[in-house]
């Protein structure tokens, strides 16, 4: 891990802190109309014509006509000889036409899904979070292995108001050393201070967080498998596994180059499952997640692959309450 260790110490906490957004394809709107894309803001419709879209992930898709730029045509009541409604969905005799589509989480327990959805609605309504996170990371490369622990206290605000700010402070323990670090985001810039090195990176986090609608380590139900429900006193405990293909697409599109333009990073998630606790008031209070993945780094013709296993526990403090904090000075940070 010799020459890559410094990269890893920077990449890992940044990657984990950025992985808090919920994962789901969704509708976007710009000055040219509506289009359908992923969490990275990539347009998923690149071919002109009719496409079935399950925009609300309920297992039923509607049919829309997209132009060659990937925007829905909804400015007329008839498209390509077919009737459409004001949103551009194909209709027959005034009825929206729908088609059943495969939903990854179809085998989830309905009662567990209801508890999750109700808690998700409360989470999406929050404008701020106060979260404590503990990580245990096992890393292996070229026959060597390392173990790193990390504690992170993170506060976020301005999520729903589309003016996100956050501050995160923590400590990593590795090779017998404890390394304090801090990260914060404001006004379109991501800042990191690690072992005395202060760097900043321009980043459009506002759009990413706002479009994700304030999800924090919560995942779209269509990515869940085997969601089940148990009761522990007043708490509801949900357990699940996840669709690794969707997670790989998300990480590689969002995080592969967002932090380091000269360093190409590719992720390959092999297994992910977790546990979510919902309190008696219907708020998410705890998340435990396990991930087994490879991270391949390429630079200047060289390539290294690091195997990683991550155990993560998150505690949501005072959910539903406003969160206040003071951001550090932005002076003294060099652009990375």
C-alpha positions as CSV (number, residue, x, y, z in Angstrom):
1,X,0.0,0.0,0.0
2,X,3.1,2.2,0.0
3,X,2.5,4.9,-2.6
4,X,-1.3,4.6,-2.5
5,X,-1.6,4.9,1.3
6,X,-1.8,8.7,1.2
7,X,-4.4,8.5,-1.5
8,X,-6.4,6.0,0.5
9,X,-6.3,8.1,3.7
10,X,-7.9,10.9,1.7
11,X,-10.2,9.0,-0.6
12,X,-11.8,6.7,2.0
13,X,-13.3,9.3,4.4
14,X,-14.4,11.5,1.4
15,X,-16.0,8.5,-0.3
16,X,-17.8,7.4,2.8
17,X,-19.0,10.9,3.6
18,X,-20.4,11.3,0.1
19,X,-22.2,8.0,0.1
20,X,-25.0,9.4,2.3
21,X,-27.3,10.3,-0.5
22,X,-30.2,8.0,-1.5
23,X,-29.9,6.1,-4.7
24,X,-32.7,6.3,-7.3
25,X,-33.3,7.2,-11.0
26,X,-35.5,10.2,-11.1
27,X,-37.2,13.0,-13.1
28,X,-35.3,16.2,-13.7
29,X,-36.5,19.6,-15.1
30,X,-34.6,22.3,-16.8
31,X,-35.4,25.2,-19.2
32,X,-36.1,22.7,-22.0
33,X,-38.6,20.5,-20.0
34,X,-38.5,17.2,-18.2
35,X,-35.9,14.4,-18.6
36,X,-35.1,11.2,-16.8
37,X,-31.7,10.5,-15.3
38,X,-29.7,8.9,-12.6
39,X,-28.4,10.3,-9.3
40,X,-25.3,11.6,-11.1
41,X,-27.5,13.7,-13.3
42,X,-26.8,11.6,-16.4
43,X,-29.6,11.4,-18.9
44,X,-30.8,7.8,-19.2
45,X,-32.8,8.3,-22.4
46,X,-30.5,8.9,-25.3
47,X,-32.7,7.5,-28.2
48,X,-35.6,9.4,-29.6
49,X,-38.9,7.7,-29.4
50,X,-41.3,6.0,-26.9
51,X,-39.9,4.8,-23.6
52,X,-41.6,3.1,-20.6
53,X,-40.6,4.9,-17.4
54,X,-41.4,3.8,-13.8
55,X,-40.8,7.2,-12.4
56,X,-42.2,6.6,-8.9
57,X,-40.7,3.0,-8.7
58,X,-44.1,1.5,-7.9
59,X,-43.8,-1.4,-10.3
60,X,-45.9,0.3,-13.0
61,X,-44.4,2.2,-15.9
62,X,-46.0,4.9,-18.1
63,X,-45.0,5.5,-21.7
64,X,-43.5,8.9,-22.8
65,X,-42.1,10.2,-26.1
66,X,-38.6,11.6,-25.7
67,X,-37.0,13.9,-28.3
68,X,-33.5,13.5,-29.6
69,X,-32.2,15.6,-26.7
70,X,-33.8,13.3,-24.1
71,X,-36.7,15.6,-23.1
72,X,-40.3,14.5,-22.9
73,X,-42.7,16.0,-25.4
74,X,-45.7,17.2,-23.5
75,X,-46.5,20.5,-25.2
76,X,-49.2,19.0,-27.3
77,X,-52.1,16.6,-26.7
78,X,-51.0,14.3,-29.5
79,X,-47.5,12.9,-30.1
80,X,-46.5,10.6,-33.0
81,X,-50.2,10.0,-33.6
82,X,-51.1,9.0,-30.0
83,X,-52.9,10.9,-27.3
84,X,-50.9,12.1,-24.2
85,X,-51.8,13.9,-21.0
86,X,-50.3,17.2,-19.8
87,X,-47.3,15.3,-18.5
88,X,-46.7,13.6,-21.8
89,X,-47.9,10.1,-20.7
90,X,-49.6,8.0,-23.4
91,X,-53.4,7.8,-22.9
92,X,-56.3,5.9,-24.5
93,X,-59.7,7.4,-24.1
94,X,-58.3,9.6,-21.3
95,X,-56.8,6.7,-19.3
96,X,-53.1,6.6,-18.7
97,X,-51.6,3.4,-20.2
98,X,-49.4,1.5,-17.8
99,X,-47.2,-1.6,-18.0
100,X,-46.0,-3.8,-15.2
101,X,-42.2,-3.7,-14.7
102,X,-39.9,-5.8,-12.6
103,X,-39.1,-4.2,-9.2
104,X,-36.0,-5.5,-7.5
105,X,-37.7,-5.3,-4.1
106,X,-40.8,-7.2,-5.0
107,X,-40.1,-10.0,-2.5
108,X,-39.9,-7.5,0.4
109,X,-42.4,-7.9,3.3
110,X,-45.3,-5.4,2.8
111,X,-45.5,-4.5,6.5
112,X,-41.7,-3.8,6.6
113,X,-42.0,-1.8,3.4
114,X,-44.8,0.3,4.9
115,X,-42.7,1.1,8.0
116,X,-39.8,2.0,5.8
117,X,-41.9,4.3,3.5
118,X,-43.4,6.1,6.4
119,X,-40.0,6.7,8.0
120,X,-38.6,7.7,4.6
121,X,-41.3,10.4,4.3
122,X,-40.3,11.8,7.6
123,X,-36.6,11.7,6.6
124,X,-37.3,13.4,3.3
125,X,-39.1,16.2,5.1
126,X,-36.0,17.0,7.3
127,X,-33.8,19.9,6.3
128,X,-30.9,19.0,8.6
129,X,-29.2,16.0,10.3
130,X,-26.9,15.3,13.2
131,X,-25.2,12.0,12.6
132,X,-22.5,10.0,14.4
133,X,-20.8,7.3,12.4
134,X,-18.3,4.5,13.3
135,X,-16.5,2.6,10.6
136,X,-14.3,-0.6,10.7
137,X,-12.5,-1.0,7.4
138,X,-10.4,-4.0,6.4
139,X,-8.1,-3.4,3.4
140,X,-6.0,-5.9,1.5
141,X,-3.6,-5.4,-1.4
142,X,-0.6,-7.3,-2.8
143,X,-0.7,-9.8,0.0
144,X,-0.7,-7.1,2.7
145,X,-3.6,-6.2,4.9
146,X,-4.5,-3.2,7.0
147,X,-7.3,-2.4,9.4
148,X,-8.6,1.1,10.0
149,X,-11.2,2.4,12.3
150,X,-12.9,5.8,12.0
151,X,-15.3,7.9,14.0
152,X,-17.1,10.7,12.3
153,X,-19.5,13.3,13.6
154,X,-21.4,15.0,10.8
155,X,-23.9,17.8,10.8
156,X,-25.9,18.8,7.7
157,X,-28.4,21.6,7.0
158,X,-30.1,23.4,4.1
159,X,-30.8,20.2,2.3
160,X,-34.4,20.7,1.2
161,X,-33.8,24.5,0.8
162,X,-31.2,23.7,-1.9
163,X,-28.4,25.4,0.0
164,X,-26.6,22.5,1.6
165,X,-23.8,22.9,4.1
166,X,-22.2,20.3,6.2
167,X,-19.3,19.8,8.6
168,X,-17.7,16.5,9.6
169,X,-15.0,16.0,12.2
170,X,-13.4,12.7,13.1
171,X,-10.4,10.5,13.8
172,X,-8.9,7.6,11.9
173,X,-6.8,5.0,13.6
174,X,-4.4,3.1,11.3
175,X,-0.9,1.5,11.8
176,X,-1.1,2.4,15.5
177,X,-1.5,6.1,14.7
178,X,-4.6,8.3,15.3
179,X,-5.1,10.9,12.6
180,X,-7.7,13.7,13.2
181,X,-9.4,15.2,10.2
182,X,-12.2,17.5,9.3
183,X,-14.3,18.1,6.2
184,X,-16.9,20.7,5.3
185,X,-18.9,21.9,2.4
186,X,-20.2,25.4,1.6
187,X,-20.9,27.6,-1.4
188,X,-20.0,24.9,-4.0
189,X,-16.7,23.9,-2.4
190,X,-15.6,20.8,-0.5
191,X,-12.8,21.4,2.0
192,X,-10.6,18.8,3.8
193,X,-8.0,19.2,6.5
194,X,-6.0,16.1,7.1
195,X,-2.8,15.8,9.1
196,X,-2.1,19.5,8.4
197,X,-2.8,19.3,4.7
198,X,-5.6,21.6,3.7
199,X,-7.1,21.1,0.2
200,X,-10.4,22.2,-1.4
201,X,-12.2,20.9,-4.5
202,X,-15.1,22.6,-6.4
203,X,-18.1,20.4,-6.3
204,X,-21.8,20.7,-7.2
205,X,-23.0,19.1,-4.1
206,X,-26.1,21.3,-3.9
207,X,-27.7,19.7,-7.0
208,X,-26.8,16.2,-5.9
209,X,-28.1,16.5,-2.3
210,X,-31.2,18.5,-3.3
211,X,-32.2,16.0,-6.0
212,X,-31.7,13.1,-3.6
213,X,-34.3,14.8,-1.4
214,X,-32.3,14.6,1.8
215,X,-31.9,10.9,2.0
216,X,-29.1,9.8,4.4
217,X,-27.8,6.3,4.0
218,X,-31.3,5.3,3.0
219,X,-31.7,3.5,-0.2
220,X,-34.5,3.3,-2.8
221,X,-36.8,0.4,-2.0
222,X,-36.5,-0.9,-5.6
223,X,-32.8,-1.7,-4.7
224,X,-33.7,-3.7,-1.6
225,X,-34.2,-7.5,-1.4
226,X,-35.7,-9.5,1.4
227,X,-36.7,-6.6,3.6
228,X,-38.1,-7.9,6.8
229,X,-39.5,-6.5,10.0
230,X,-38.9,-7.3,13.7
231,X,-40.0,-5.4,16.9
232,X,-37.7,-4.4,19.7
233,X,-39.8,-2.6,22.3
234,X,-41.2,0.5,20.6
235,X,-38.6,0.3,17.8
236,X,-39.1,-1.4,14.4
237,X,-36.0,-3.2,13.1
238,X,-35.6,-3.7,9.3
239,X,-33.1,-6.0,7.7
240,X,-32.3,-6.1,4.0
241,X,-29.7,-6.8,1.2
242,X,-29.1,-4.6,-1.8
243,X,-28.7,-4.7,-5.5
244,X,-25.0,-4.5,-6.1
245,X,-25.4,-3.6,-9.8
246,X,-27.2,-0.4,-8.9
247,X,-24.7,0.5,-6.2
248,X,-21.8,0.0,-8.6
249,X,-23.4,2.2,-11.2
250,X,-23.9,4.9,-8.6
251,X,-20.4,4.8,-7.1
252,X,-18.7,4.8,-10.4
253,X,-20.7,7.6,-11.9
254,X,-20.7,9.8,-8.8
255,X,-17.5,9.1,-7.0
256,X,-15.2,7.7,-9.6
257,X,-13.7,11.1,-10.5
258,X,-15.5,13.7,-8.4
259,X,-12.6,14.2,-6.0
260,X,-9.5,13.6,-8.0
261,X,-9.5,14.4,-11.7
262,X,-6.1,12.9,-12.4
263,X,-6.8,9.7,-10.4
264,X,-9.2,7.2,-12.0
265,X,-11.1,5.2,-9.4
266,X,-13.4,2.3,-10.2
267,X,-15.6,0.4,-7.7
268,X,-16.8,-3.2,-7.7
269,X,-19.2,-3.9,-4.9
270,X,-19.7,-7.6,-4.3
271,X,-22.0,-7.7,-1.3
272,X,-24.0,-5.2,0.8
273,X,-26.6,-5.8,3.5
274,X,-27.9,-3.8,6.4
275,X,-30.1,-3.2,9.4
276,X,-32.3,-0.1,10.0
277,X,-33.9,1.0,13.3
278,X,-37.1,3.2,13.3
279,X,-38.1,4.6,16.6
280,X,-41.6,4.9,18.1
281,X,-42.0,8.3,16.5
282,X,-41.4,6.9,13.1
283,X,-37.9,8.4,12.5
284,X,-34.7,6.5,11.4
285,X,-32.4,6.4,14.4
286,X,-29.8,3.8,13.5
287,X,-28.3,2.2,10.4
288,X,-25.9,-0.6,10.3
289,X,-24.4,-1.6,6.9
290,X,-21.8,-4.1,5.6
291,X,-20.1,-3.7,2.3
292,X,-17.5,-5.9,0.5
293,X,-16.0,-4.2,-2.5
294,X,-12.8,-3.6,-4.6
295,X,-11.5,-0.1,-5.4
296,X,-9.2,0.1,-8.4
297,X,-7.0,3.2,-8.8
298,X,-5.3,4.1,-12.0
299,X,-2.8,6.9,-12.6
300,X,-0.2,7.4,-15.3
301,X,-0.5,3.8,-16.6
302,X,-0.2,2.3,-13.2
303,X,-3.0,0.4,-11.5
304,X,-3.6,-0.9,-8.0
305,X,-6.7,-2.7,-6.6
306,X,-7.6,-2.6,-3.0
307,X,-10.0,-5.1,-1.5
308,X,-12.2,-3.6,1.2
309,X,-14.7,-4.8,3.8
310,X,-16.6,-2.1,5.6
311,X,-18.8,-2.3,8.7
312,X,-20.6,1.0,9.3
313,X,-22.9,2.1,12.1
314,X,-24.7,5.4,12.1
315,X,-26.6,7.0,14.9
316,X,-29.2,9.8,14.1
317,X,-29.2,12.2,16.9
318,X,-32.5,14.1,17.8
319,X,-34.1,13.2,14.4
320,X,-36.7,15.8,13.3
321,X,-35.0,18.6,15.2
322,X,-33.1,21.6,13.7
323,X,-29.4,21.3,13.6
324,X,-27.1,24.3,14.2
325,X,-23.3,24.6,13.7
326,X,-20.6,27.1,12.8
327,X,-18.4,26.5,9.7
328,X,-14.6,26.9,10.0
329,X,-12.8,29.6,8.1
330,X,-12.1,28.8,4.4
331,X,-8.7,30.6,4.5
332,X,-5.5,28.6,3.9
333,X,-7.0,25.8,1.7
334,X,-5.2,25.1,-1.6
335,X,-7.2,23.9,-4.6
336,X,-6.6,20.2,-5.3
